[in-house]
Amino acid sequence: MKLLSTILTSFALSITFTSSLSADNTFTPSSNTKLAVEYTINGNIDKDFFEFSKKGTEAVGFYLNDPHHNVNIVYEQQVGATSLNQLSFSSLVNDSIARPLMNIDPRIGGFTPFNLVIYRKKSDNKTVLTHIMPAAALDVLQITDTDVRKTFIKMFEPLDAAIEKRYPNALKSYTKIQGFAKKTMMNFEIPFERQEDIDEFFEEFQEIFENRFETKGYIIAGFYNMKESLNSEDDEDEGAMPGYAAYVVYSLCHVPFSYTIFDGKNPMPQAAIFAPCSMYVYIKEGENKIVIGMPTLGAWAAALAITDKEKLAKIAQLDTEIPAIIYALGGIDTDNQNPLLRK
């Protein structure tokens, strides 16, 4: 537990810093009203879609990372029932575009990778493909930089064009944003003592970090190393992200939570655009702190106007439980500002 001791020693010295942070930040969302795009297709297209999610998306610059097919079968096996004939997650990342954006605002990791969802309810024979609208993702992250927003939004255009070309008879529609939570992001820093070997230190931290979440019933449903990605043209460590000692994104899953939201009573499979939860974890070169961030689950509730009491209880549970796990590792709350601009 040498590493944890190193972290907690620095944590004790940082308590006075946290008390000075303000709880709220003023942020005005953009004029965008579209939360997600939906493509509705009659019948079962699962086999063709799974092929598209790998090869079709790759053709337009995206990499399929840790896909999870037929999650509805997992629900049936673990819970004993499902209202869905299909629910699958395809986590996509275009790191050749996203990595340079992280040099401007690292919070992009809150939706990088993002989820391309396919679902079909038992109550009808209609398959829905859906993903979050990039402007909505940026508003949840509270990113205002004009260049970042323009580039991130444009990144999605070839993907939608490819979907529309593949499925020309699909009915295109949009899920509307119902509102924004007061707190759309959770942000933390974990200070640590200066290390001679930052790579070894970070690897040890990741092992402890993952174990803490797994012992609380979470699944590491995906992992993407942005710093050392081999899927973009610039694949050398000193290339696209020279200012980072490390930058990884975890995809967190909690089966009882996801079943309660996407399936079960009053199912909302359309909420899967937010899942699995992308949590970014990074260390900047020359800094003695681990930075962590992810959208709150309350952001889901506000955006989709969730009112079901059981769903809201699960949302509140995770929005309490996830920070508690990070606090136990020495984490301290920080404001949701661009960390690269924080003085």
Secondary structure as GFF3:
##gff-version 3
##sequence-region A 1 343
A	DSSP	alpha_helix	2	12	.	.	.	ID=ss1
A	DSSP	alpha_helix	15	18	.	.	.	ID=ss2
A	DSSP	beta_strand	34	42	.	.	.	ID=ss3
A	DSSP	alpha_helix	46	51	.	.	.	ID=ss4
A	DSSP	pi_helix	52	56	.	.	.	ID=ss5
A	DSSP	alpha_helix	57	58	.	.	.	ID=ss6
A	DSSP	beta_strand	63	68	.	.	.	ID=ss7
A	DSSP	alpha_helix	71	78	.	.	.	ID=ss8
A	DSSP	beta_strand	84	93	.	.	.	ID=ss9
A	DSSP	alpha_helix	95	102	.	.	.	ID=ss10
A	DSSP	three_ten_helix	106	111	.	.	.	ID=ss11
A	DSSP	beta_strand	114	121	.	.	.	ID=ss12
A	DSSP	beta_strand	126	132	.	.	.	ID=ss13
A	DSSP	alpha_helix	134	141	.	.	.	ID=ss14
A	DSSP	alpha_helix	146	155	.	.	.	ID=ss15
A	DSSP	alpha_helix	157	166	.	.	.	ID=ss16
A	DSSP	beta_strand	171	176	.	.	.	ID=ss17
A	DSSP	beta_strand	185	191	.	.	.	ID=ss18
A	DSSP	alpha_helix	198	215	.	.	.	ID=ss19
A	DSSP	beta_strand	219	225	.	.	.	ID=ss20
A	DSSP	beta_strand	244	253	.	.	.	ID=ss21
A	DSSP	alpha_helix	255	262	.	.	.	ID=ss22
A	DSSP	three_ten_helix	269	274	.	.	.	ID=ss23
A	DSSP	beta_strand	277	284	.	.	.	ID=ss24
A	DSSP	beta_strand	289	295	.	.	.	ID=ss25
A	DSSP	alpha_helix	297	304	.	.	.	ID=ss26
A	DSSP	alpha_helix	309	328	.	.	.	ID=ss27
A	DSSP	beta_strand	332	333	.	.	.	ID=ss28
###
